[in-house]
Amino acid sequence: MPETEFFKLFDKLEEITPCSIDWWNQISCTVPDEETYNKLPELNFTLDGKEYFVPRSSLYVKESEPSYFFSGWQVTCEVTFIYGWNEWILGLTFLENYYTVYDMDNSQVGFALSKTSNLAGEVEATVFL
């Protein structure tokens, strides 16, 4: 993720709940309840005119469960950036929701919504780039 986009996401998260950035450039947030969790932004972007989504359930990992002392969660946002890069890297957070075909002969990559996706039934997506 480009650095500018990373900090835009961080700022959006900070408007919702307290967050911090660790030395690996990962975002951790304290989420007090399910209502706040459901306000965390999802990621969507367009490739070759087709819109793609990374659902909340893929984007945020609940690192801790509610307990007697705290009813919420500590969550990690599964995105990061590399200093000096202005590129998007589509990693597991994206790919776990899409079936991917690599057409090496024609220098293309194709995506289709996976039947095991957290998005199944919500969006329709198929495109070759």
VEXLUMMAR-114628 format. One record per residue: residue number from 1; z, y, x of N, C-alpha, C, O, CB in turn. Coordinates in steps of 0.05 Angstrom, whole numbers, plus 5000, padded with zeros to 4 digits. Glycine has a CB too. Layout:
N
k;n.Z;n.Y;n.X;ca.Z;ca.Y;ca.X;c.Z;c.Y;c.X;o.Z;o.Y;o.X;cb.Z;cb.Y;cb.X
NUM;Z;Y;X;Z;Y;X;Z;Y;X;Z;Y;X;Z;Y;X $
...
//
This chain:
129
k;n.Z;n.Y;n.X;ca.Z;ca.Y;ca.X;c.Z;c.Y;c.X;o.Z;o.Y;o.X;cb.Z;cb.Y;cb.X
1;5000;4977;5017;5000;5000;5000;5000;5025;5018;5016;5026;5037;5024;5000;4981 $
2;4983;5044;5013;4983;5069;5028;5010;5082;5027;5024;5081;5006;4961;5088;5019 $
3;5019;5095;5048;5045;5108;5050;5049;5128;5027;5071;5129;5015;5048;5122;5076 $
4;5029;5144;5021;5032;5164;5000;5038;5151;4973;5054;5161;4957;5007;5182;4998 $
5;5024;5129;4967;5028;5115;4942;5056;5102;4941;5069;5101;4920;5006;5093;4938 $
6;5065;5092;4964;5091;5079;4966;5113;5100;4958;5131;5093;4942;5096;5069;4994 $
7;5111;5124;4969;5131;5144;4963;5129;5155;4935;5149;5164;4923;5129;5166;4983 $
8;5105;5155;4923;5103;5162;4895;5118;5142;4877;5132;5149;4859;5073;5163;4886 $
9;5114;5116;4884;5128;5095;4869;5158;5098;4873;5173;5095;4854;5119;5067;4878 $
10;5167;5102;4897;5195;5106;4903;5207;5129;4886;5228;5126;4874;5200;5111;4933 $
11;5192;5151;4886;5202;5174;4870;5204;5168;4840;5223;5176;4827;5183;5198;4874 $
12;5184;5152;4829;5186;5144;4801;5210;5127;4796;5224;5130;4776;5160;5129;4793 $
13;5215;5108;4815;5239;5091;4812;5265;5106;4814;5283;5101;4798;5238;5069;4834 $
14;5266;5126;4831;5290;5142;4834;5296;5158;4809;5319;5165;4804;5287;5161;4858 $
15;5275;5165;4794;5280;5179;4768;5293;5161;4748;5306;5171;4729;5253;5189;4757 $
16;5291;5135;4752;5302;5116;4732;5329;5105;4740;5347;5102;4724;5282;5093;4729 $
17;5332;5099;4766;5357;5086;4776;5360;5091;4806;5340;5096;4819;5356;5055;4770 $
18;5384;5089;4817;5388;5093;4846;5373;5072;4862;5375;5048;4857;5418;5093;4853 $
19;5358;5082;4883;5343;5064;4900;5346;5073;4929;5354;5095;4935;5313;5064;4892 $
20;5340;5055;4947;5339;5061;4976;5316;5046;4989;5305;5028;4977;5367;5054;4989 $
21;5309;5055;5013;5288;5042;5029;5301;5031;5054;5315;5045;5068;5265;5063;5036 $
22;5296;5005;5059;5308;4993;5083;5290;4996;5107;5269;5009;5105;5313;4963;5078 $
23;5298;4985;5130;5283;4989;5155;5257;4973;5155;5241;4977;5173;5300;4981;5178 $
24;5252;4956;5135;5226;4942;5133;5208;4956;5113;5187;4946;5106;5231;4913;5123 $
25;5216;4980;5104;5201;4996;5085;5199;4981;5058;5179;4983;5044;5174;5002;5095 $
26;5220;4968;5050;5222;4956;5024;5242;4972;5007;5262;4982;5017;5230;4926;5025 $
27;5236;4973;4981;5252;4989;4963;5272;4970;4949;5265;4949;4938;5235;5003;4942 $
28;5298;4978;4949;5319;4963;4935;5330;4982;4914;5335;5006;4920;5341;4952;4954 $
29;5335;4972;4890;5346;4989;4869;5369;4975;4855;5370;4951;4854;5324;4996;4848 $
30;5388;4991;4846;5410;4981;4830;5402;4986;4801;5398;5008;4792;5437;4996;4837 $
31;5400;4964;4786;5391;4965;4758;5415;4957;4741;5423;4933;4741;5366;4946;4753 $
32;5426;4975;4726;5451;4970;4711;5448;4951;4687;5467;4938;4679;5463;4995;4702 $
33;5424;4950;4675;5421;4935;4650;5392;4928;4645;5374;4939;4658;5434;4949;4626 $
34;5387;4911;4625;5360;4903;4618;5343;4926;4608;5319;4927;4614;5361;4881;4596 $
35;5355;4945;4594;5340;4969;4585;5329;4984;4608;5306;4993;4608;5358;4987;4568 $
36;5345;4988;4629;5335;5002;4653;5314;4986;4668;5294;4997;4677;5359;5009;4672 $
37;5318;4960;4670;5299;4942;4682;5272;4945;4669;5251;4946;4682;5308;4913;4682 $
38;5271;4946;4642;5246;4948;4627;5233;4975;4630;5210;4978;4621;5252;4942;4598 $
39;5246;4994;4641;5234;5021;4646;5221;5022;4674;5206;5041;4679;5255;5042;4644 $
40;5227;5003;4691;5215;5003;4718;5185;5001;4715;5175;4985;4700;5226;4980;4736 $
41;5170;5018;4730;5141;5018;4727;5128;4992;4737;5137;4980;4756;5129;5041;4741 $
42;5106;4985;4723;5089;4963;4732;5067;4976;4748;5063;5000;4747;5079;4946;4708 $
43;5052;4959;4763;5031;4969;4780;5004;4962;4767;4999;4939;4759;5033;4957;4808 $
44;4987;4982;4764;4960;4976;4755;4941;4993;4772;4947;5015;4781;4956;4983;4725 $
45;4917;4981;4777;4897;4995;4793;4870;4984;4785;4868;4964;4771;4902;4991;4823 $
46;4849;4998;4794;4822;4991;4787;4806;4982;4812;4807;4996;4832;4808;5014;4773 $
47;4793;4959;4810;4775;4950;4831;4747;4946;4818;4745;4931;4799;4785;4923;4844 $
48;4727;4959;4829;4700;4956;4819;4698;4960;4789;4683;4946;4775;4689;4929;4827 $
49;4713;4980;4779;4711;4987;4750;4728;4969;4732;4728;4974;4708;4684;4985;4742 $
50;4742;4950;4742;4759;4932;4726;4788;4937;4732;4796;4939;4756;4751;4902;4732 $
51;4804;4939;4711;4833;4944;4715;4848;4919;4720;4844;4899;4706;4844;4959;4691 $
52;4867;4920;4739;4885;4897;4746;4913;4906;4743;4920;4930;4746;4879;4887;4774 $
53;4931;4887;4738;4959;4893;4734;4976;4875;4751;4970;4852;4757;4967;4889;4704 $
54;4999;4886;4760;5020;4870;4772;5044;4874;4754;5055;4896;4753;5026;4878;4802 $
55;5052;4853;4740;5074;4856;4720;5101;4860;4733;5105;4853;4756;5074;4832;4702 $
56;5119;4872;4718;5146;4877;4727;5158;4851;4739;5172;4852;4759;5163;4888;4704 $
57;5154;4828;4726;5166;4803;4735;5156;4794;4762;5170;4779;4776;5161;4781;4714 $
58;5133;4803;4771;5122;4797;4797;5130;4819;4817;5133;4813;4841;5092;4794;4796 $
59;5132;4843;4808;5136;4866;4826;5165;4869;4835;5170;4879;4857;5127;4891;4812 $
60;5184;4861;4818;5212;4864;4824;5226;4837;4825;5224;4821;4806;5226;4883;4804 $
61;5241;4832;4847;5256;4807;4849;5285;4814;4846;5296;4830;4860;5250;4793;4877 $
62;5298;4800;4827;5326;4804;4822;5341;4789;4844;5341;4764;4846;5335;4793;4794 $
63;5355;4804;4862;5369;4792;4885;5397;4783;4878;5408;4766;4891;5370;4812;4907 $
64;5408;4794;4856;5435;4787;4848;5436;4785;4818;5420;4798;4804;5456;4807;4859 $
65;5454;4769;4808;5458;4766;4779;5482;4782;4770;5500;4789;4786;5461;4736;4772 $
66;5483;4789;4744;5506;4803;4734;5531;4786;4739;5531;4762;4739;5503;4808;4703 $
67;5554;4800;4743;5579;4787;4748;5602;4801;4732;5597;4819;4717;5586;4787;4779 $
68;5626;4792;4737;5649;4804;4724;5652;4833;4731;5661;4849;4715;5674;4788;4731 $
69;5644;4840;4756;5648;4867;4766;5624;4885;4761;5627;4909;4761;5653;4866;4795 $
70;5601;4873;4757;5576;4890;4754;5558;4875;4735;5551;4852;4739;5563;4895;4781 $
71;5550;4889;4714;5534;4877;4693;5504;4877;4699;5488;4864;4684;5539;4890;4667 $
72;5495;4890;4720;5466;4893;4726;5457;4876;4749;5470;4856;4755;5460;4922;4731 $
73;5436;4885;4762;5424;4870;4784;5418;4889;4807;5415;4913;4803;5398;4856;4775 $
74;5416;4877;4830;5404;4890;4853;5376;4879;4854;5372;4855;4856;5420;4885;4880 $
75;5355;4896;4854;5328;4886;4854;5313;4897;4878;5318;4919;4888;5313;4893;4828 $
76;5294;4881;4888;5276;4890;4910;5248;4892;4899;5238;4875;4885;5277;4869;4934 $
77;5236;4915;4905;5208;4919;4897;5190;4907;4918;5192;4914;4941;5202;4950;4893 $
78;5173;4889;4910;5157;4873;4928;5132;4888;4938;5110;4876;4936;5149;4847;4915 $
79;5135;4912;4947;5113;4927;4960;5124;4940;4985;5148;4944;4988;5101;4948;4941 $
80;5107;4946;5003;5114;4959;5028;5090;4974;5039;5068;4973;5027;5126;4939;5049 $
81;5094;4989;5060;5071;5002;5073;5074;4999;5103;5096;4993;5113;5070;5032;5066 $
82;5052;5002;5117;5052;5001;5146;5044;5029;5156;5023;5039;5148;5032;4979;5157 $
83;5060;5040;5173;5055;5067;5184;5027;5068;5196;5019;5051;5212;5075;5075;5205 $
84;5012;5089;5188;4985;5093;5199;4963;5079;5184;4939;5084;5189;4985;5083;5227 $
85;4969;5061;5165;4949;5047;5149;4946;5062;5123;4966;5070;5111;4956;5017;5145 $
86;4922;5065;5114;4918;5077;5088;4903;5057;5070;4885;5064;5055;4901;5104;5091 $
87;4911;5032;5072;4897;5010;5058;4916;4996;5039;4940;4997;5042;4885;4990;5079 $
88;4904;4983;5020;4918;4965;5002;4914;4937;5012;4892;4929;5019;4908;4968;4972 $
89;4935;4921;5013;4934;4893;5019;4943;4878;4994;4966;4881;4985;4951;4885;5044 $
90;4925;4862;4983;4932;4847;4959;4945;4821;4967;4931;4801;4974;4906;4842;4941 $
91;4971;4820;4967;4986;4796;4975;4995;4780;4952;4984;4781;4930;5010;4805;4992 $
92;5016;4764;4957;5026;4745;4937;5034;4759;4911;5030;4747;4889;5049;4730;4948 $
93;5045;4782;4912;5054;4797;4888;5031;4800;4869;5034;4798;4845;5066;4824;4896 $
94;5007;4805;4879;4983;4807;4863;4971;4780;4857;4965;4773;4835;4962;4826;4876 $
95;4966;4765;4879;4951;4740;4877;4964;4718;4860;4951;4701;4850;4946;4729;4904 $
96;4991;4719;4856;5004;4698;4840;4995;4700;4810;5000;4682;4795;5034;4701;4842 $
97;4983;4722;4803;4974;4726;4775;4944;4722;4771;4935;4722;4748;4982;4753;4766 $
98;4929;4718;4792;4900;4716;4790;4890;4692;4806;4898;4686;4828;4887;4742;4801 $
99;4871;4678;4794;4856;4657;4807;4835;4672;4825;4822;4691;4815;4841;4637;4787 $
100;4833;4664;4850;4816;4679;4869;4795;4660;4880;4800;4638;4889;4833;4691;4891 $
101;4770;4670;4880;4747;4655;4891;4736;4672;4914;4730;4696;4911;4725;4650;4870 $
102;4734;4660;4937;4722;4673;4961;4694;4662;4965;4690;4639;4971;4740;4668;4986 $
103;4674;4679;4961;4646;4672;4964;4637;4683;4991;4627;4705;4993;4628;4683;4940 $
104;4640;4667;5012;4634;4675;5039;4604;4680;5043;4596;4697;5058;4644;4655;5059 $
105;4587;4664;5029;4558;4666;5032;4548;4693;5023;4529;4704;5035;4544;4644;5017 $
106;4561;4704;5002;4552;4730;4991;4572;4753;4996;4569;4774;4985;4547;4727;4961 $
107;4591;4748;5013;4612;4768;5020;4624;4780;4995;4626;4804;4992;4599;4790;5037 $
108;4634;4763;4978;4647;4771;4953;4674;4758;4949;4679;4736;4960;4628;4766;4929 $
109;4690;4771;4934;4716;4759;4925;4716;4763;4895;4710;4784;4885;4741;4773;4939 $
110;4724;4742;4881;4726;4743;4852;4754;4738;4842;4768;4722;4854;4706;4724;4839 $
111;4762;4751;4821;4789;4748;4810;4786;4741;4780;4770;4753;4766;4806;4773;4814 $
112;4802;4722;4771;4805;4716;4743;4834;4712;4737;4848;4701;4754;4787;4691;4734 $
113;4843;4720;4714;4871;4717;4707;4878;4687;4708;4865;4670;4695;4876;4728;4679 $
114;4899;4681;4722;4908;4653;4724;4922;4645;4698;4936;4661;4685;4927;4650;4747 $
115;4919;4619;4690;4932;4610;4666;4962;4608;4669;4977;4606;4650;4921;4583;4657 $
116;4972;4608;4694;5001;4608;4700;5012;4636;4705;5035;4639;4712;5007;4590;4723 $
117;4995;4656;4701;5003;4684;4706;5025;4694;4687;5027;4684;4665;4979;4702;4704 $
118;5041;4712;4697;5060;4725;4680;5046;4744;4660;5059;4753;4641;5080;4742;4697 $
119;5020;4748;4664;5005;4765;4646;4989;4750;4626;4976;4762;4608;4986;4782;4663 $
120;4990;4723;4627;4973;4707;4609;4977;4715;4580;5000;4718;4570;4980;4677;4612 $
121;4955;4720;4566;4956;4728;4538;4958;4759;4535;4955;4769;4513;4979;4716;4525 $
122;4963;4773;4557;4966;4802;4555;4941;4817;4563;4934;4838;4550;4989;4811;4572 $
123;4927;4808;4583;4903;4821;4593;4881;4801;4598;4886;4777;4602;4909;4838;4618 $
124;4856;4810;4599;4834;4794;4606;4821;4806;4631;4816;4830;4631;4812;4792;4582 $
125;4817;4790;4652;4807;4801;4676;4790;4781;4691;4799;4759;4699;4830;4810;4694 $
126;4765;4788;4696;4747;4773;4713;4727;4792;4725;4714;4808;4711;4732;4750;4696 $
127;4724;4791;4752;4705;4809;4765;4699;4798;4793;4716;4785;4805;4716;4838;4767 $
128;4675;4802;4802;4668;4797;4830;4664;4823;4844;4651;4841;4833;4643;4778;4832 $
129;4675;4826;4868;4672;4850;4883;4652;4846;4906;4647;4864;4922;4699;4860;4895 $
//
